[in-house]
Amino acid sequence: MFNWISQTIAITALNLRTIPQRLGSSGVAIIGIAGVVVVFVSVLSIAAGFSAAMEGAGSESRALVMRTGADSEMTSGFGGNSVTIIKEAPGLRREGQTALASAELFVIIDLPKISTGTPANVPLRGVEPTAFQVRGDVKIVEGRQFTFGTNEVIVGRGARGQFAGLTVGNTVQSGKATWQVVGVFSAGGGAAETEIWVDSRVLQGIYNRGNSYQTVLAQLDSSASFDTFRDWLTTNPQLNVQVRRETEYYAAQSRALSALIRGVGFGIAALMGLGAIFGAVLTMYTAVSTRSREIATLRALGFNSTSVVVSVLAESMALGMIGGTIGGLSAYFAFNGYQTSTMNFQTFSQVAFAFLVTPELLMTGLFYALIIGLVGGLLPAIRAARLPIPSALREL
């Protein structure tokens, strides 16, 4: 056993030391694998960034109240009387006599994207004054807060970076309404940064919504108060509502698109991986062919065939590791933090987010590169082990 291990280490070390001498053929495999990893990691970073933006918008201690059966804010709705009852629920945090809950409207307006000029669906959210107490992570980073009762708006910094006309001092035209941009806000990198905020009462009047809302966002006494709050509302015969934790709602919102992006990413990586495997196979076949006399000599000196197989596989996986590392680092420096926006198919509105190349994605890309190297080196390794010693020794 010890003899086999020492033989394997010796041949493997020899193979790895001679990689620079075959840099031309080895480079083909390395570049191919690196290309696969770049595409694989960059595509999956879209899903990771979108999920982070959506899930980062939620808090365990906040609850979202919608009409029963609604799967998004767009399909929800109830009257002002229901809002009054909702604000009486136990488990809801209060400051003095003020319930920390914001009854809100959610509509879509068309604005051109800065990058392409094409129109995009941008969410316009009507909020109550308590919205800024409920969402403690919302901060004004430029300009000022809008004045309630006016057509002033504030915009998320993600929206400002993606859509035209949303800088402080500009006006936004939507239908017959004109909105004055007076401030920019941040929201911890969450989906709210893609939105435009305005007084809900003003929005009701412009869109002829009467005294109606679509959701109520509530700040709970604590995360543990959720069950008390939910049960009181869902068993109240005066209401027809469902209650979800804000984190659960946004996680569900991101699930469909993230799954689609991941499916596309794995599909593209599988197709490109086949090409990279062929490149690795050809590279390792070339390495075996050029070193056939060397391998035969080692076999004649008593080195066993299993050690030869392991050494060739180790070389192939080393090429995979080099390619995977180059590809992962390239994806990180090229795409991590890149700002873009995409459609949230649940609300048919845009969500601004940043590509997110996580350590987990880099490790997944590296693992995939090692698999390509392993598969690509398997057949050449078997061929090396089966080389007839006499005929290989006669090769020039």
C-alpha positions, -999 to +999 in steps of 0.1 A: +000+000+000+028+024+010+046+016-022+015+024-043+010+057-026+047+067-031+046+057-068+014+077-073+028+108-056+060+106-076+043+103-110+017+129-102+043+154-091+062+148-123+031+154-144+022+186-126+058+200-129+058+194-167+025+213-173+044+245-183+063+225-210+029+218-226+015+252-221+000+255-256-022+224-254-029+229-217-040+265-224-068+252-247-083+232-218-077+260-193-093+287-214-123+265-223-130+256-187-125+292-176-151+303-202-176+279-189-171+290-153-174+327-163-207+322-180-220+298-153-211+320-123-222+353-140-257+339-149-262+325-115-251+358-100-282+373-116-305+350-096-284+356-064-286+394-068-323+394-076-331+371-046-309+393-023-328+424-034-362+408-029-354+391+004-335+421+017-367+441+014-384+421+041-382+419+079-393+391+103-409+416+125-431+431+097-463+416+084-481+422+051-519+421+050-536+415+017-570+403+005-576+366+007-566+348-025-543+376-037-508+365-048-493+399-050-501+436-042-514+441-077-543+417-072-551+427-036-575+454-024-599+464+004-617+495+017-606+521+042-630+506+069-610+473+067-578+493+073-593+508+104-600+474+118-566+460+108-549+488+128-568+476+160-552+441+159-532+429+189-496+423+183-493+455+163-467+480+176-479+514+187-463+547+196-488+564+219-521+562+201-506+557+167-505+522+152-473+515+132-490+503+101-491+519+066-520+514+043-507+515+008-515+516-029-493+501-057-496+512-093-474+510-124-461+539-145-440+538-177-406+554-177-377+549-201-346+530-191-315+550-190-294+523-208-318+516-237-345+542-237-371+515-239-402+520-216-403+500-184-429+494-157-418+513-126-437+509-093-454+539-078-463+533-042-487+554-022-478+554+015-490+569+048-468+590+071-463+560+093-445+542+064-412+557+075-416+544+110-427+510+098-397+507+074-369+518+097-343+510+071-356+538+047-333+568+048-333+600+027-299+602+010-304+632-012-329+661-012-357+659+013-389+640+023-420+647+002-448+669+017-480+649+022-510+663+004-489+674-026-477+658-059-441+656-046-424+622-047-392+606-035-375+579-055-353+549-046-317+551-055-320+520-076-348+536-096-328+568-101-299+548-115-320+527-139-348+550-152-347+584-169-359+617-153-357+606-116-331+630-104-339+656-077-356+687-092-370+669-122-407+663-129-422+630-140-453+629-163-476+599-160-510+603-177-526+635-165-504+636-134-471+655-129-449+645-100-421+666-086-390+646-075-378+661-042-356+634-027-338+600-031-340+573-005-321+541+003-337+509+017-309+487+026-305+475-009-340+459-010-366+460-037-381+492-023-352+511-039-368+505-073-399+523-063-413+559-063-431+569-032-460+594-029-488+603-005-514+575-008-543+600-005-530+619-035-526+587-054-562+577-046-575+609-061-555+608-093-563+571-100-600+574-088-595+547-062-618+563-036-611+552+000-594+519-010-560+504-005-542+472-016-521+463+013-513+472+049-477+468+061-475+464+098-447+467+123-452+440+150-443+442+186-418+415+179-413+386+155-431+364+180-462+385+178-469+374+142-492+345+151-513+367+175-516+394+148-524+369+120-550+348+139-569+379+151-572+392+116-580+360+097-607+349+122-624+384+123-657+380+104-655+417+094-624+411+073-614+389+043-577+391+045-545+369+046-514+378+066-478+369+056-445+377+071-428+403+048-398+380+044-420+351+032-438+374+007-407+386-009-391+352-009-421+339-028-419+368-052-383+360-061-388+322-064-401+319-099-377+342-116-347+328-096-356+293-106-359+302-142-325+320-142-308+291-124-324+267-149-310+287-178-276+290-161-273+253-155-285+245-191-260+269-207-232+256-184-241+220-194-238+227-231-206+247-228-193+221-204-195+194-231-173+215-253-149+221-224-148+183-217-139+176-254-111+202-251-098+185-219-100+151-235-079+163-265-054+180-243-049+150-221-047+126-251-020+149-265-002+148-232-004+110-230+007+107-267+038+129-263+048+112-231+041+076-241+078+065-239+081+081-205+050+063-193+061+030-207+095+035-190+079+040-157+057+010-162+088-011-171+105+001-139+077-013-119+052+016-115+017+001-115-010+012-140-033+026-112-007+052-103-005+062-140-043+066-141-044+087-109-015+109-122-032+117-155-065+124-137-047+147-112-031+166-141-065+170-158-081+182-126-053+206-120-060+222-153-097+223-143-088+240-110-066+266-128-094+273-154-121+274-126-101+298-106-094+321-135-131+319-146-144+326-111-121+356-105-130+370-139-167+367-132-163+383-098-143+414-111-164+418-142-199+413-128-201+415-090-220+447-081-231+454-117-264+473-115-294+463-137-331+458-135-355+431-145-392+423-145-408+408-114-434+386-131-456+386-099-463+424-100-452+431-137-429+458-125-392+464-127-369+455-098-334+471-097-307+449-083-269+442-085-253+410-097-240+391-067-211+368-070-211+350-037-184+327-022-209+299-026-212+306-064-174+307-067-170+274-050-198+259-072-180+271-103-147+257-091-164+223-083-179+223-118-145+230-133-130+200-114-158+178-126-150+188-162-113+181-156-121+147-141-144+136-169-121+150-195-091+131-182-108+098-176-104+082-211-069+095-216-059+081-182-073+047-191-054+048-224-022+057-206-025+028-183-032+004-211-002+014-233+017-017-245+051-013-229+072-028-258+056-008-286+056+024-265+093+021-258+100+019-295+082+052-303+104+081-313 
